[in-house]
Amino acid sequence: MLRQTRKGATRTIQNAETEFHIYALEWTADYIKGFVDGVEYFRFNNDGTGNKETWPFNMPFYLKLNLAWGSNWGGAQGVDELKLTADS
């Protein structure tokens, strides 16, 4: 069964590796919006039908947050544990 909830957006942050940015997600009963530095780049509206096929966010689910480190270096060299500690 294919759900009609596949939505997405892309925004390139030119200095994401060197500057601090604020990433935010605003989630209400009516919509989910994504922001970078206060600028909305994504919006997914609740269609109000109560249909879990078009708005599945009233059902239990898991949210996966992927924080990838270092492109393909980690696969070749392992993870530098010092970069993952609060003390470094």
C-alpha positions as CSV (number, residue, x, y, z in Angstrom):
1,M,0.0,0.0,0.0
2,L,1.5,3.3,-1.1
3,R,0.7,6.2,1.2
4,Q,0.4,9.7,-0.2
5,T,2.5,11.2,2.6
6,R,5.8,11.4,0.9
7,K,6.7,15.1,0.9
8,G,10.1,16.7,0.8
9,A,12.2,19.7,0.2
10,T,15.8,20.6,-0.3
11,R,17.7,23.7,0.7
12,T,21.4,24.1,0.3
13,I,23.2,25.9,3.2
14,Q,26.4,27.2,1.6
15,N,28.3,27.6,4.9
16,A,26.7,24.7,6.9
17,E,30.1,23.4,7.9
18,T,31.6,26.6,9.1
19,E,28.7,28.7,10.5
20,F,26.1,28.2,13.2
21,H,22.5,27.7,11.9
22,I,19.2,27.1,13.6
23,Y,17.1,24.2,12.3
24,A,13.6,24.0,13.5
25,L,10.4,22.0,13.1
26,E,7.0,23.4,14.0
27,W,4.4,20.7,14.5
28,T,0.7,21.5,15.2
29,A,-2.5,19.6,14.6
30,D,-2.9,21.6,11.3
31,Y,0.6,21.4,9.7
32,I,4.2,20.5,10.0
33,K,6.7,23.2,8.9
34,G,10.5,23.1,8.6
35,F,12.8,26.1,9.0
36,V,16.4,27.0,8.6
37,D,17.5,30.2,10.3
38,G,13.9,31.3,10.6
39,V,13.0,30.8,6.9
40,E,10.3,28.3,6.1
41,Y,11.5,25.8,3.5
42,F,8.9,23.0,4.0
43,R,5.2,22.8,4.9
44,F,2.9,19.7,5.1
45,N,-0.7,20.6,5.7
46,N,-3.2,18.4,7.4
47,D,-6.1,17.9,5.0
48,G,-8.6,17.6,7.8
49,T,-10.1,14.3,6.6
50,G,-8.9,12.2,9.5
51,N,-7.5,9.8,6.9
52,K,-4.2,8.2,8.2
53,E,-3.2,7.7,4.5
54,T,-2.9,11.5,4.0
55,W,-2.1,12.7,7.6
56,P,-0.5,9.8,9.6
57,F,0.7,11.9,12.4
58,N,-2.2,11.2,14.8
59,M,-1.0,7.6,15.0
60,P,2.0,6.2,17.1
61,F,5.2,6.3,15.1
62,Y,9.0,6.9,15.4
63,L,10.8,9.9,14.2
64,K,14.3,9.2,12.9
65,L,16.9,11.9,13.0
66,N,20.0,11.2,10.9
67,L,23.0,13.2,12.0
68,A,25.6,12.0,9.5
69,W,29.3,12.7,10.2
70,G,32.0,13.2,7.7
71,S,30.7,12.0,4.4
72,N,32.4,8.7,3.4
73,W,35.4,9.1,5.8
74,G,33.7,7.3,8.7
75,G,33.2,4.2,6.6
76,A,36.9,4.1,5.7
77,Q,38.6,5.3,8.9
78,G,36.0,4.6,11.7
79,V,34.5,7.3,13.9
80,D,36.7,9.7,15.8
81,E,35.3,9.3,19.3
82,L,36.9,12.5,20.5
83,K,34.7,14.5,18.1
84,L,31.6,13.0,19.7
85,T,32.3,14.1,23.3
86,A,31.2,17.2,25.0
87,D,34.7,17.8,26.3
88,S,36.4,18.1,22.9
